[in-house]
Amino acid sequence: MKNLPINIVVSFIIFSCQTASKKEQITEHPLANPTLKNSIWVNAKYLETLEKTKSPLQANEFADTVMVNFNAKADTANLVWNFHEGSEFSVKKGKKIQLFNVYDIKPMPEYEGVLNGNKLILSNTLFTQVDTVGFIEKKFWIGKYLMKNKKITLKFDGKITGIDSLSTYYVWSDYVTTQTNIDLIDFRTKNNKSNTYGYKFIGNEIVFYKFIWQEDGLIGKSGKEVFRWKKL
């Protein structure tokens, strides 16, 4: 059963990651020393497609079971579907890793698998470890850009500096209910107004397009190019 909305799931993930001791944070890098404790895993096919295309929209076909997150003791895990649904599982570890849904208790595990080197296999789905739930932003967005001699900085917390009118950005990853022919990003102004744009990575630039909603939040398509950012 897919029980929890994504905002609750992500809040749980962040809280779990923050509960790791200072010693653990120093001595155990999650990618250098694979472990279930305090770890985040993403569908390997999703990551591979994202790496090739820089497009969450194109990677979306592998987002059904997109992420698995274990708490500091690895006795609880959260599964995330399509970046907007999730459910909590209790974890039993032995020869195999078994996940039991805490909201629909059954004698048999709902998911079963193994940790094999730096890969997690659950019910024939392969997952790769990442070091943050914001792996899309970290990989492709965080950094400095140039637009018409104006320097812009995108930060990990979603904040934008360098453009007086803008305060935050949000890169779309959930395309389950939205029909679009282009990847989407939201920019929020300092007066709290949000605008959606289409975007494409072309060389060392990100090209932004006007996005035309035909049905708000559900159906839309890209319009003309409106501006470009060059990665510094």
Buried (B, 14 or more C-beta within 10 A) or exposed (E): EBBBEBEEBBEBBBEBBEEBEEEBEEEBEBEEEBEBBBBBBBBBBBBBBBEEEBBBBBBBEBBEBBBBBBBBEBEBBBBBBBBBBBBBBBBEEEEEBBBBBEEEEEEEBBBBBEBEEEBBBBEEBBBBBBBBBBBBBBBBBBBBBBBEEEEBBBBEEBEBEBBEEBBBBBBBBBBEEBEBEBBBBBBBBEEEEEEBBBBBBEEEBBBBBBBEEEEEEEEBBBEEEEEBBBBE
